[in-house]
C-alpha cells in the first residue's frame, strides 16, 4: 500500500501532536508514513526522505515541528507537492514555530494550520486528496458531519444543565439542531468548464494582495473567479456566492483584521481553503493569528502575511496532483526561482 501522506516530525517529542493526525488518517482510511528527521540535525535525511517520497507518489507532506520550525520549509524546498505545516507549542506559546512555518519566501509555500492542530493538518491533507479522489472526499464530508453533530450534542447537554432562575430558552433551538445544515450538503461536481479556483478578497483594501495572487494564477494557466465580498457586511450575498462557486476545486480567501472571510468560507465548503492574511493593522499579526488558529474540523491552510504569490503556488501544487500539464508548470517555476 503506497502512502499518500508523508508525516515528518522534527523530534519524537512531537508525536502527541502527530497522533491527532494519525487518528484522522486512520478514520479516513488514507495510507500514510511517518518519519522523524530534524531540519537542523539531520539535514540530508530530510532531503532524502522528501525526494524519494515524491518520486514514489506521496501526494501531501505534513511537517510537524516546534521552536524554530524550519522542517516544513525544508520539505517545501525539496518537493513540488503541497506541504502542510503544524507548529508545535514548545516555547512562547508556539508563536515561534507558527511564524517559521507560515512566513515562507516565494515560491516555497507551507499551508500552515493552527498551533498543535495535528488533526487539522490531516484533515486539510484529506481535503487536498479529495479534489481528485471522490471516495476520500465523501469520507471527509462524513467526518465534518460528525463534528457538526458533536456541537449539537454538546449544546443540548449544556442547556439541559442550566438552572438559573431567569434562564429563558427559545422554543426552537432543538428544531434548529435537528434541521439539516446547508453548509454540509455534499455537492457533486458537474461542469468541467467551471473555474478551478475562487479568489475572495474581503474588501477593496485587500486587492493589492489579491492581484499578486491572480497574476500567478494567470501565469500558471489556472482558471479562477474573483469577487470582493465581505461575509460581515453582506452575509446573504456571501452565502449565495459560495453556492454559485460550489464546483470550484479550492478557495483562496484574502483578508485583514480579524480575517472573518476565511472562517466564513471554510464553514460553507468541504473543499481546501487557502488563507492569505493582509497587513492592515499590527503588521498583519491580527489577521494571521485569527486565520490560522481554527478549531478542529475546519482547517485553513494559511500562507505568510501578504504573500499572495505563495497562495497561488500552493493552489497550483494542489491542483497539479491530477493535472499533468500544470504539474510540469509548477516544476519549471519552482526550479527557475530556486536555482
Buried (B, 14 or more C-beta within 10 A) or exposed (E): EEBBBBBBBBBEEBBEBBEBBBEBBEBBEBEBBBBBBBBEEBEEBBBEBBEEBBEEEBBBBBBBBBBBBBBBBBBBBBBBBBBBBBBBBBEEEBBBBBBBBBBBBBBBBBBBBBBBBBBBBBBBBBBBBBBBBEEBBBBBBEBBBEBBEEEBEEBEEEEEEEEEEEEEEEEEEBEEBEEEBEBBEBEEBEEEEBBBBBBBBBBEBBBEBBBBBBEBBEEBEBEBBBEBBBBEEEEEEBBEBBEEBBBBBBBBBBBBBBBBBBBBBBBBBBBBBBBBBBBBEEEBBBBBBBBBBBEBBBBBBBBBBBBBBBBBBBBBBBBBBBBEEBBEBBEEBBEEEEE
